[in-house]
């Protein structure tokens, strides 16, 4: 295995250590997989190109692997290592999406276009490469699109999104500062550490970890919503795209009344198709239940890859257990429906969902904390005007917990 890895590094000319990103390295490492990705998208919407798509995928996947393993976007600043996560997951997405396109014998069809737009292979390919959820495409069957609550008028829509981006940026900074304040030495550096404080008795230890986990979950929600809003602004304001092309990413996940409702409807669906692709082998062997576990297995691997780009010593089992238990929750709800004829829902369903997601989400967040993800920071943290107040409040609360 070691020999094969060394040979692959030699063939792909992967440097022994990550090299800083610059114009030359960008052209050498990033442009080849990106250009190939766009070429694959053109083939995916063009008839009678299945053989070409199949032939293109292996070298494209190797180019994506080369970029993911070669570049350092942090410029050797530990707190900026999260940028490498974006690079690795982008290349992972390129490889998995094009693999799925290579499996489709017929061209992918776009059935919804902006008003007045004429069919165009180039424009369809551009939309395909950036449309992660498949809004308006035939391959996104079964996708749940959250109901629209934002203004429909173009100008008001843009103003709403700008305000949303600002609010979620502000909240992200507050929440990240709050999480770091629970353990500045561990969570304030990329060395990382556990969210389970061994000096506390078990009830207080888990209570503290649960609070950290909840704050981290809301921080992730805010950063994803912020990123989505920042993509919408130039697309609608400059490129004059229809706001309908950018439906909401979330639908109040904290109101979910079942585990299936949380993951299948209310949480974002950006990587839904990738996880469905991962479910195919399991569903082929174990049927529908296997498909559920397969999708969450793919999600576990996806998140582990993100953590491994920060800390290569991370253990896969943490993600496997936490996401595996989410799958068990979904399967359990289906069994409940078959036994009782009633769906999990209502207030009781909400209590069950929040409890189950928090219980196993805490293990998930502990993996992120151990990898050093909480130590990563950006201008959002330093620009938070109430950071000092947040830090004092959280540290005081944590000190109070340690009095028990």
C-alpha positions as CSV (number, residue, x, y, z in Angstrom):
1,X,0.0,0.0,0.0
2,X,2.8,2.3,0.9
3,X,4.6,1.6,-2.4
4,X,1.4,2.2,-4.3
5,X,0.9,5.5,-2.6
6,X,4.5,6.6,-3.4
7,X,4.0,5.6,-7.0
8,X,0.8,7.5,-7.3
9,X,2.5,10.6,-5.8
10,X,5.3,10.3,-8.3
11,X,2.9,9.8,-11.3
12,X,0.7,12.7,-10.3
13,X,3.7,14.9,-9.2
14,X,2.3,15.5,-5.8
15,X,4.8,17.4,-3.6
16,X,5.9,15.7,-0.3
17,X,4.3,18.6,1.6
18,X,1.5,21.0,0.6
19,X,2.7,24.0,-1.4
20,X,1.3,27.5,-0.9
21,X,-1.3,28.6,-3.4
22,X,-0.1,31.2,-5.9
23,X,-0.9,32.0,-9.5
24,X,1.4,29.3,-11.0
25,X,0.2,26.6,-8.6
26,X,-3.4,27.6,-9.2
27,X,-2.9,27.1,-12.9
28,X,-1.0,23.9,-12.4
29,X,-3.2,22.2,-9.8
30,X,-6.6,23.8,-9.7
31,X,-7.4,24.7,-13.3
32,X,-7.0,21.2,-14.8
33,X,-9.7,19.5,-12.7
34,X,-12.0,22.6,-12.9
35,X,-11.7,22.8,-16.7
36,X,-12.3,19.0,-16.9
37,X,-15.3,19.4,-14.6
38,X,-16.8,21.9,-17.0
39,X,-16.0,19.7,-20.0
40,X,-17.7,16.8,-18.2
41,X,-20.8,19.0,-17.6
42,X,-21.0,19.8,-21.3
43,X,-20.8,16.1,-22.2
44,X,-23.4,15.3,-19.5
45,X,-26.0,17.5,-21.3
46,X,-25.0,16.4,-24.8
47,X,-26.6,13.3,-26.4
48,X,-24.5,10.3,-27.3
49,X,-21.5,11.1,-25.1
50,X,-21.7,8.4,-22.5
51,X,-18.5,6.7,-23.6
52,X,-16.6,10.0,-23.5
53,X,-17.9,10.7,-20.0
54,X,-16.8,7.3,-18.8
55,X,-13.3,7.7,-20.4
56,X,-12.9,11.2,-19.0
57,X,-13.7,10.3,-15.4
58,X,-10.6,8.5,-14.3
59,X,-8.1,11.2,-15.3
60,X,-10.4,13.9,-13.9
61,X,-10.7,12.1,-10.5
62,X,-6.9,11.8,-10.4
63,X,-6.5,15.5,-11.2
64,X,-8.9,16.4,-8.4
65,X,-7.0,14.1,-6.0
66,X,-3.8,15.8,-7.0
67,X,-5.2,19.3,-6.3
68,X,-6.7,18.2,-2.9
69,X,-3.4,16.7,-1.8
70,X,-0.9,19.3,-3.1
71,X,-2.1,22.8,-2.2
72,X,-2.1,24.7,1.1
73,X,-4.6,27.6,1.1
74,X,-3.7,28.6,4.6
75,X,-0.3,30.1,3.8
76,X,1.1,28.2,6.9
77,X,-1.3,30.0,9.2
78,X,-2.9,27.3,11.4
79,X,-6.0,29.3,12.0
80,X,-6.6,29.4,8.2
81,X,-6.5,25.6,7.7
82,X,-10.3,25.5,7.3
83,X,-9.6,26.8,3.7
84,X,-8.0,23.5,2.9
85,X,-11.3,21.8,3.9
86,X,-13.0,23.9,1.3
87,X,-10.4,22.8,-1.3
88,X,-10.6,19.1,-0.4
89,X,-14.4,19.0,-0.3
90,X,-14.6,20.9,-3.6
91,X,-12.3,18.4,-5.3
92,X,-14.2,15.5,-3.7
93,X,-17.5,17.0,-5.0
94,X,-16.0,17.3,-8.5
95,X,-14.9,13.6,-8.5
96,X,-18.2,12.3,-7.1
97,X,-20.5,14.4,-9.3
98,X,-18.7,13.6,-12.5
99,X,-18.7,9.9,-11.5
100,X,-22.5,10.0,-11.2
101,X,-22.7,11.8,-14.6
102,X,-20.6,9.0,-16.1
103,X,-23.2,6.5,-14.9
104,X,-26.0,8.2,-16.8
105,X,-26.4,6.8,-20.3
106,X,-28.8,9.5,-21.3
107,X,-28.0,13.2,-21.2
108,X,-29.2,15.1,-18.1
109,X,-32.1,17.4,-18.9
110,X,-32.9,20.8,-17.5
111,X,-36.6,21.3,-17.4
112,X,-36.8,24.7,-15.7
113,X,-35.0,27.8,-17.0
114,X,-35.2,31.5,-16.2
115,X,-38.1,33.3,-17.9
116,X,-37.1,34.3,-21.5
117,X,-34.0,32.1,-21.6
118,X,-33.3,30.0,-24.6
119,X,-31.9,26.5,-24.4
120,X,-28.1,26.6,-24.5
121,X,-25.6,23.8,-23.9
122,X,-23.0,26.1,-22.4
123,X,-25.5,27.8,-20.0
124,X,-26.9,24.4,-19.0
125,X,-23.4,23.2,-18.3
126,X,-22.6,26.2,-16.2
127,X,-25.8,25.7,-14.2
128,X,-25.1,22.0,-13.8
129,X,-21.6,22.6,-12.4
130,X,-22.9,25.1,-9.7
131,X,-26.4,23.7,-9.0
132,X,-25.6,21.3,-6.2
133,X,-29.2,20.4,-5.4
134,X,-30.4,20.0,-9.0
135,X,-33.1,22.7,-8.9
136,X,-34.8,22.4,-12.2
137,X,-33.1,19.2,-13.3
138,X,-34.4,15.8,-14.0
139,X,-31.8,14.1,-11.8
140,X,-33.1,15.8,-8.6
141,X,-36.3,13.7,-8.3
142,X,-37.5,13.6,-4.7
143,X,-35.7,16.7,-3.7
144,X,-37.6,18.7,-1.1
145,X,-37.4,22.5,-1.7
146,X,-38.2,24.6,1.3
147,X,-41.1,27.0,0.9
148,X,-40.2,30.5,-0.1
149,X,-40.7,33.2,2.6
150,X,-38.5,35.9,1.2
151,X,-39.8,38.9,-0.9
152,X,-40.5,38.0,-4.6
153,X,-39.6,41.5,-6.0
154,X,-36.1,41.6,-7.3
155,X,-34.8,44.6,-5.4
156,X,-36.5,43.6,-2.1
157,X,-35.1,40.1,-2.5
158,X,-31.6,41.3,-2.9
159,X,-32.0,43.7,0.1
160,X,-33.3,40.8,2.2
161,X,-30.4,38.5,1.3
162,X,-27.8,41.2,2.0
163,X,-29.4,41.7,5.5
164,X,-29.4,38.0,6.0
165,X,-25.8,37.7,5.1
166,X,-24.9,40.4,7.5
167,X,-27.0,38.9,10.3
168,X,-25.6,35.4,9.9
169,X,-22.0,36.7,9.7
170,X,-22.6,38.5,13.0
171,X,-24.2,35.4,14.6
172,X,-21.4,33.1,13.3
173,X,-18.8,35.2,15.0
174,X,-20.7,35.3,18.3
175,X,-21.3,31.5,18.3
176,X,-17.7,30.6,17.4
177,X,-16.4,32.9,20.1
178,X,-18.8,31.3,22.6
179,X,-17.6,27.8,21.7
180,X,-13.9,28.8,22.0
181,X,-14.5,30.4,25.3
182,X,-15.4,27.1,27.0
183,X,-11.8,26.0,26.6
184,X,-9.6,28.7,25.1
185,X,-6.4,26.6,25.3
186,X,-8.0,23.6,23.4
187,X,-10.6,25.2,21.2
188,X,-8.7,28.4,20.6
189,X,-5.9,26.5,18.8
190,X,-5.8,24.0,16.0
191,X,-4.3,21.4,18.4
192,X,-7.9,20.7,19.5
193,X,-9.3,18.8,22.4
194,X,-12.4,17.0,23.6
195,X,-15.6,18.8,24.6
196,X,-16.1,16.3,27.4
197,X,-14.5,17.7,30.5
198,X,-13.2,14.8,32.6
199,X,-13.0,16.9,35.8
200,X,-16.8,17.2,35.9
201,X,-19.2,14.6,37.1
202,X,-21.0,12.8,34.3
203,X,-24.3,14.8,34.3
204,X,-22.5,18.1,34.3
205,X,-19.9,16.8,31.8
206,X,-22.6,15.8,29.3
207,X,-24.6,18.9,29.9
208,X,-21.6,21.1,29.1
209,X,-20.8,19.0,26.0
210,X,-24.4,19.3,24.9
211,X,-24.3,23.1,25.1
212,X,-21.1,23.2,23.1
213,X,-22.6,20.9,20.6
214,X,-25.7,23.0,20.2
215,X,-23.8,26.2,19.8
216,X,-21.5,24.6,17.2
217,X,-24.6,23.3,15.3
218,X,-26.0,26.8,15.1
219,X,-22.6,28.2,14.1
220,X,-22.5,25.7,11.2
221,X,-26.0,26.7,10.2
222,X,-25.0,30.4,10.2
223,X,-21.8,29.9,8.2
224,X,-23.6,27.8,5.6
225,X,-26.4,30.3,5.3
226,X,-23.9,33.2,5.2
227,X,-22.0,31.4,2.3
228,X,-25.3,30.7,0.5
229,X,-26.4,34.4,0.8
230,X,-23.0,35.6,-0.4
231,X,-23.4,33.5,-3.5
232,X,-26.9,34.8,-4.2
233,X,-26.0,38.5,-4.1
234,X,-23.7,38.6,-7.2
235,X,-25.8,36.0,-9.0
236,X,-29.0,38.0,-8.7
237,X,-27.6,41.5,-8.5
238,X,-24.9,41.3,-11.1
239,X,-25.8,38.3,-13.3
240,X,-29.5,39.2,-13.1
241,X,-30.5,35.6,-12.3
242,X,-34.1,34.9,-11.3
243,X,-34.5,34.7,-7.4
244,X,-36.5,31.5,-8.1
245,X,-33.2,29.9,-9.0
246,X,-32.1,30.4,-5.4
247,X,-34.7,28.8,-3.1
248,X,-34.1,28.7,0.6
249,X,-31.3,26.3,1.8
250,X,-32.8,25.5,5.2
251,X,-36.3,25.3,6.6
252,X,-36.0,26.0,10.4
253,X,-34.2,22.7,11.3
254,X,-34.8,23.4,15.0
255,X,-38.5,22.8,14.4
256,X,-38.0,19.3,13.0
257,X,-40.5,16.8,14.4
258,X,-38.7,13.6,13.3
259,X,-35.1,12.6,12.5
260,X,-36.2,12.0,8.9
261,X,-37.8,15.5,8.8
262,X,-34.5,17.0,10.1
263,X,-32.1,15.4,7.6
264,X,-34.4,14.9,4.7
265,X,-36.2,18.3,4.6
266,X,-35.1,20.9,7.0
267,X,-31.3,20.7,6.9
268,X,-29.6,21.8,3.8
269,X,-29.6,19.4,0.8
270,X,-26.4,20.5,-0.9
271,X,-24.8,17.1,-0.9
272,X,-27.9,15.0,-1.1
273,X,-27.1,13.5,-4.5
274,X,-23.6,12.6,-3.3
275,X,-25.0,10.7,-0.3
276,X,-27.6,9.0,-2.5
277,X,-24.8,7.8,-4.7
278,X,-23.1,6.3,-1.7
279,X,-26.3,4.5,-0.8
280,X,-26.6,2.5,-4.0
281,X,-24.3,-0.4,-3.1
282,X,-26.0,-0.8,0.4
283,X,-29.5,-0.6,-1.1
284,X,-28.6,-3.2,-3.7
285,X,-27.5,-5.7,-1.1
286,X,-29.8,-4.8,1.9
287,X,-32.7,-3.1,0.3
288,X,-34.4,0.2,1.5
289,X,-33.0,0.0,5.0
290,X,-29.5,-0.6,3.6
291,X,-30.0,2.5,1.4
292,X,-30.6,4.7,4.5
293,X,-27.5,3.4,6.2
294,X,-25.5,3.7,3.0
295,X,-26.5,7.4,2.6
296,X,-25.4,8.2,6.2
297,X,-22.2,6.1,5.7
298,X,-21.4,8.3,2.7
299,X,-22.1,11.4,4.8
300,X,-19.8,10.0,7.6
301,X,-16.9,9.5,5.1
302,X,-17.5,12.9,3.6
303,X,-17.2,14.6,7.0
304,X,-14.2,12.4,8.0
305,X,-12.4,13.6,4.8
306,X,-13.0,17.2,5.9
307,X,-11.5,16.4,9.4
308,X,-8.6,14.5,7.9
309,X,-7.6,17.5,5.9
310,X,-7.1,19.3,9.3
311,X,-5.7,16.4,11.3
312,X,-4.6,13.2,9.6
313,X,-4.7,11.3,12.9
314,X,-8.5,11.5,13.2
315,X,-10.4,8.3,13.7
316,X,-13.2,7.4,11.3
317,X,-15.3,5.6,13.9
318,X,-16.5,8.8,15.5
319,X,-18.2,9.9,12.3
320,X,-19.4,6.4,11.5
321,X,-21.1,6.0,14.9
322,X,-22.7,9.4,15.0
323,X,-24.1,9.2,11.5
324,X,-24.9,5.6,11.8
325,X,-27.1,6.3,14.8
326,X,-28.8,9.0,12.7
327,X,-29.6,6.3,10.2
328,X,-30.9,4.1,13.0
329,X,-33.2,6.9,14.1
330,X,-34.7,7.2,10.6
331,X,-35.2,3.4,10.3
332,X,-36.7,3.3,13.8
333,X,-39.2,6.0,12.8
334,X,-40.2,3.9,9.8
335,X,-40.6,0.9,12.0
336,X,-42.8,2.9,14.3
337,X,-45.0,3.9,11.4
338,X,-45.4,0.3,10.3
339,X,-46.2,-0.9,13.9
340,X,-48.6,1.8,14.9
341,X,-49.8,3.3,11.6
342,X,-48.8,6.8,12.9
343,X,-45.9,9.0,11.8
344,X,-43.5,10.4,14.4
345,X,-44.5,14.0,14.8
346,X,-46.0,16.7,17.0
347,X,-44.5,17.9,20.2
348,X,-43.5,14.4,21.2
349,X,-41.7,14.0,17.8
350,X,-39.9,17.3,18.4
351,X,-38.7,16.2,21.8
352,X,-37.5,12.9,20.4
353,X,-35.8,14.5,17.4
354,X,-33.9,17.2,19.4
355,X,-32.9,14.6,21.9
356,X,-31.6,12.0,19.4
357,X,-29.9,14.5,17.1
358,X,-28.2,16.2,20.1
359,X,-27.2,12.9,21.7
360,X,-25.3,11.6,18.7
361,X,-24.5,15.1,17.3
362,X,-22.5,15.7,20.5
363,X,-20.2,12.8,19.5
364,X,-19.9,14.3,16.0
365,X,-19.0,17.7,17.3
366,X,-16.5,16.1,19.7
367,X,-14.7,14.7,16.6
368,X,-14.6,18.2,15.1
369,X,-13.2,19.6,18.3
370,X,-10.5,16.9,18.6
371,X,-9.5,17.7,15.0
372,X,-8.9,21.3,15.9
373,X,-11.7,22.8,13.8
374,X,-12.8,25.1,16.5
375,X,-9.3,26.7,16.5
376,X,-9.8,27.8,12.9
377,X,-10.8,31.5,12.6
378,X,-11.4,34.2,10.1
379,X,-12.2,38.0,10.0
380,X,-15.7,37.1,11.2
381,X,-14.4,36.3,14.7
382,X,-12.0,39.3,15.1
383,X,-14.7,41.7,13.8
384,X,-17.4,40.6,16.2
385,X,-18.0,43.8,18.3
386,X,-19.4,41.9,21.3
387,X,-16.7,39.2,21.5
388,X,-15.3,40.4,24.8
389,X,-18.8,40.3,26.4
390,X,-19.4,36.8,25.0
391,X,-16.1,35.5,26.3
392,X,-16.7,36.8,29.8
393,X,-20.2,35.5,29.9
394,X,-19.3,32.0,28.7
395,X,-16.2,31.7,30.9
396,X,-18.2,32.8,33.9
397,X,-20.9,30.1,33.1
398,X,-18.2,27.5,32.7
399,X,-16.6,28.4,36.0
400,X,-20.0,28.1,37.6
401,X,-20.4,24.6,36.2
402,X,-17.1,23.6,37.7
403,X,-18.3,24.5,41.2
404,X,-20.5,21.4,41.3
